[in-house]
Amino acid sequence: TLTIATGSPDGDVPRIMSAMAARMASTNAPVRLKVVEKATPTEAAKEFADGNVDLVIARADLVDLSIARTVLAVTHGVVLIVVPPGSSIEGMDDLKGKMIGVISADTNRQVIAAITREYALESAKVSFKNLAPNEVPQAFQTKQIQALLVVLPLSERYIAMLREIFPRNAKASLGLVPIESAGAIEEVSPPFKSYELPKGTLRGSPPVPDDDLTTLRVPYFLVANKNLSDDTVTALTKAMMEARRDLVGEFPLLAQVMAPSTDKDAYVPIHPGAAAFFDGDEKTIFDKYGDQFFYGSMLLGTLMSVLAAIWKFMTRDIGKPDERPSMRLYALVGKINEVKSETDLAAIEQQIDEILKVELAKCSAGQVDTGEMSAINMASQRLQYLMAQRRLALNGAGAAALRA
């Protein structure tokens, strides 16, 4: 069971992750999730940085890069600077001396810093005011703010929430301020990428924006502590992708979940366990422990050979000296000298053949040591000579041969 911290002002992300955790449990996934809900993405990221949880869903500009490794790319947050219907603000220069409201300013502090630095908004006396979503309509009505900065995923749910902030106006639509220098910001602030917001994304008729609009976006990742084992993260990735497939109809935002970048220069590197899953390089038990099996089997074989040799040394010739093949052959010497007929001699010769046949089979299997084989060889030669002499004697030719 892995703990995962999540946080969003509307509670949508924790709700989705809880559904995924339940789905993984119902399918008996080898990895389970325990969702730790925090009030904001910043608090969730801090919980991860402090080592209190194993995983977190956070924006790339909020994660602790020293310990974070990506598992999934969840979605992208698009930076929008929105102005109310009828506003005269069309570009960044028109924001001079204005107050910009920011939903979750603490979470978006790096976005604010990047835009402020690029457009010198501080010297232009542009201010930022932190607001909760429900405070925005009143802030516009009372002229406390003249524009609103939000970072949100492009899903129907979040786009609808943004539309509700502004009153409908038959004569005019809400406006968007382009961030034309998004490419330059990307060069100095790696978490942020230049992005072309498609025409009509926020509203179709009349289209808002009325043409493709240059802005910024930042990825949201599911990240894991880099110390989590590769096997655990591989199993987690597989289980979450399967749960995503089952739940995407209920939670459309899950359609944006995909593999993170595997590039070596990615802002947040991918976890090796997730990379193994997406590359189709999941290892079997033999892949993981092949070396251990190989060297273990060699060591075990060597150990068994040593033990067998020790056992053989300790037990040989103890109480059974006549059972050694060489000694059994030598015992036939006396019998050869005592035989009275060719039939008895043939019987002894058959015994010799049986002993040699068994020992030759053992020799082929490596079950006889060299010392014993030498003794058998010597005994065989001696017996062959004695058999020949005894056969001559029995045939009455022995004496003549001896005299010759």
N, C-alpha and C positions, 0 to 999 in steps of 0.2 A: 504494500500500500504506500503510495507516494502522496505527499501533501502538495497542493497547488494553491497559490494565492491569486486572487482575482479581485478587481475593483473597477466599478464604473458608476458614474453618478445616477444612472437610471436602473442599475442592478441587472442589466441585460446579460452581461458577460458571465457573472456568477450563475445566473439562471441556466444559460446554455451549458456551462461546464458541469453543473449539477446533473443536467439531463444526460450528458455524456458519461458521467461517473456511474449513474444508474444503469445506463445501457451496457457499459463494460461489465458491471457486476452481474447483470442478468444473463450475459453470454459467457459467463465464467472465464473472462479474460485473465491471463496469468498476472497482469498488473492491474491494481485498482487505484482509484483516486479519492482523496479526501479533500474537499473544497474548503478553503479558508477565505471567507469573504471579508474584504476590506472596503472602506468607504470610497477610496479614490485609487486610481492607478498608481499614484505616487506612493501611497501607503503599501500597496501590494508589492511594488518594486523594492521598497525598503525592507519588507518582511523577508524577501528573497536575499537581499544583500546581507542581512544580518544572520543568514544561515538558519532561519526558523522554518523554512519550507524547502522542498526539493525542486519545485517548479513554480513558474509565474507566467502569466500572460501580461506582457508589457510592451510599450512602445520602444523602439530601438534606442531612442534618445534618453531612456530612463533606466535601462538595465545596467548592472555592474559588469562591465566587460571582462574583468579579471576572473570571474567565476562562471559567466554565462556561456552556454552553447545552445544553438537553436535546434529545436526538434521539429516545429512546424511554422510555416508562415501563415498567420491567422487571417489577416486582412491588411488594408492600408488606411491610414487616417489622412484625409485630404485637408489642407489648410485653406480655409475660406475666410475672406474679409468681406463681410456682408454690410450693405447699407440699405436703409428703408426706402420704400417706393417714393419717387419724387426727389431723392437726394441729388445734390449737384456734384457729389464726390464721384470721380470717375477713375482717378489714378492715385498713386502713392503721394505725388506732390500735393494733391488736394487735401491730404490729411494733416497738413501743417497746422499746428496749434489746436488740433482736435483731440478729443478723448475717445479711446477705443475700449469698448467693453470686451472682456475675455472670460469665456466660460472655463472654469478650472484653471486659473492663471498659474497656480503652483505646478500643475502638470505640464503646462505649456510654456514654462519659463525659458526653455532653450529655443523654442520657436520665436518667442518675443525677442530674445537676445539676438538671434540670427538676422531677423528682419530689421531690428533697430540698428544693428551694426552696418548692414548693407546700405540702408537708406538714410543713415545719420538722423534717425528720428528723434534722438535726444536733443540734438541742436535745433531741430525743427519744432521743439516743444510739443511733441506728441506724447500723450500720457496713456497709461493703461489702467483699467479698473477691473478688479476681479468681481464676477457676478455669478450667481446661481441661475440656472435656466429660467426659473419662474420670476426672476427679477428683471429680466431683459426687457419685456414690453414696457414696464413702468419707466425704466431708465431711458428708453427712446422717447416716450411721451413727454417726460419732464426735461428733455434735452441734456440729461447727464452724460450721455454718450452720443456720438455721431456715426459710429461704425461698430461692428461686432466681429471679433476674431474667434473662430471655432475650428476645431480639428475633429473630423468625424468620418467614419466609414461611409462609402457610397452604397448604402442599402436603403430600401424603401422606408424602413422604420425611422432611420435617422434623418433622412431627407424630409419626411413628413413632420418630424419634431421641429425641424428648422423652419418649415413653412408656417407652422402654427404660431411661431414667435411674432410674425409680422402680420398686421391686419390686411385683409384683401382690399385691393384698390383697383377699381375697374379701369382707371386711366393709366395706371403705372404699376410696374412690378418691382420687386426688390432687386437690388443691383449687386454686382460682385466687382471687387477691385482686383485687377490682375497684379501678380507679383512678377513683373517682367524680368527681373534679375535673378530668377530662380536658379538658372544655370550657374551663376556666380556664387550664390549661396551654397549650392551643392558642392562646389570645389573646396570651400573652407569649412563646411559643416557636413561631414560624411553621412550622418543619419538621415539627412533630408535629400530628396531627389526632385529634380524638376519634373513637372507633370502637366500635361495638356488636358484640362477638364473638358469633356465633350460638350458640344452645343446642346442646349435643352436638358441638361442633367437635372436641374432643380425644378424646372417647369417646362412643359412642352408648348403651351400656347398662351401668351406669346413665349417664345423660347428664352429660358434663363439658364446659362448665359446665351446671348444671341449669336455667339460664335465661339469656337474653341478658345479656352482661356488658360493662359500660363499661370501656374501656381506651384505649390510644393506639396509633397506628400511624404509620409513617414510610415514604415512598416510596423505592424504589430506582430510579435513573435510569441510562440510558446517556447520558453527557454528552460533548460535544465541545468542544474549544477554540473560542472564539468567532471566532478568526481563520481557521478553516478556511473555504474558499470555499463559497458557497451551493450551487454546482453539485456539488461533491464530496459535501457532506452530503446533498443530495437523492438522489444516486446511491447513497450508503451506506444511507440509510433504505429505499429501494426494495429493494435487494439483501438487507438483513437481514429485512425483512418477508416476502420470498419464501422465504428460508431458514427462517424461523420456521414458515411454513406446511408446509414439507416435513419438519421435524424435530419437530413438536409431539407426534407419536405416540411418539417415542423419549424425549423430554424433556418431560413434562407441565407443568413449570414455565413453559415457553414460551407456554402458553395464556394466561398473565397479561400477556404483552407487549402493549402497546397504545400509542396516540398519547398523548403528554404533554399537559398543559393548555396551551391557546393563550391563556389569559387574560393580559392585560397586567400584572396584579398577581401572577402566579404566582411562587412562592418562587424557583424557578430558571426563567428565561425560556426559551422554546423557540428553537432555532436557526432562522433564516429558511429555511435549506435544508430542514429537516425540516418546517416549516410549509408550504412550497410543495408538498411531496409529499402531506401529509395533506389539504390544501385542494384538491388537484387542480389546482394552479396552476403546474405544471412548465412552464418557458418553452422555446419552440423557439428555434433559432438566430436567427430573424428577430425574435422578441420581445427577445432579449438584445442583439442588435446592430443593431436597426432604425434607430436614429439614425445609427450609423456608416455603414450602407448608404446611407441617404438623403443625408446630407451628403457622403459619399464620392462618390456618383454625380454629385451636383451639381458638386462640385469637379473631378471627372474630365471632365465635359462642358465646363465652363468652360475647363479646361486644353487640351482637344483643340481647342476653337474658337480659342483664342489661338494654338496651334501652327499650325493650318491657315491662319490669317490671316498669320502670319509667313512661312510657306512660300510662300503665294501672293504676298506682297509681294516676297519675295526672288527668285522665279522668273518673275514676269510680265515680258513684253516682252523678256526676255533672249534674243537670237538668234532670236526668232520674233515680230517686231512685226506681221507680216501675219496672224497666227493669231487675234488678238483680233477678236471679232465686229464691233465698230465699224469697225476697220480693213479687214476683209473687205468690209463694205458700202461704205466710202469708195472702195475699189479699183474698184468697179463704175462710178464716175462716168465714168472715161475710156472704158470699154466702151460706155456708153450713147451717148456723143457720136459713137462710131464705127460704130454699127449701121447697116446698109443696108436692112433689111427689118423688117416687122412680126413676122416669125417670130423673128428674132434678139432683138428687143425682148421678146417673150413669154418667151424662154428666160432672159433676165436677170431678168425679173420673177419667174420661178419660183425662181431662186437666192435672191432677196431673201426670198421667202416661207419657204423652207426655213431660212434663217439665223434669221429672226424667230421661227419656230415652236420651234426648239431653245432659243433664249434665253428665250422666254416660259415654257417648261417649267422651265428652270433658275431663273427668277425666282420662280415659284410655290413651288419647293422651297427658296428662300432661298439659292441657290448663286451669285447674281450680285450684286456690290456696286452701290450706288446710282450711283456715278460712271460705271461702265460702261453702266448702263441709260440714263443721261442722254445719253451719247455715241451710243448706238444710236438713241435717239429723234430726235436731231438729224439723224443720217445718214439715217434713214428718211424724214423730212420733205423733206430735200434731194433724195433719190433720187426721191421721188414727184413733186416739181416737175419734175425733169429728164426723167423718163419721159413726163410729160404733154407737155412741150415737144417732145421728140423724136418723139412719136407725131403731133403736129400737123404737124411738118415733113415727116414721111414721107407724110402724107396730102395734102400740097400746100396745107394751110390755114395753115401756120405764117406765111408772109409776110403774108397778109391780116390775121391776128390781130395781128401786130406793128405793121402800119401803123395798125390801128384803135386 
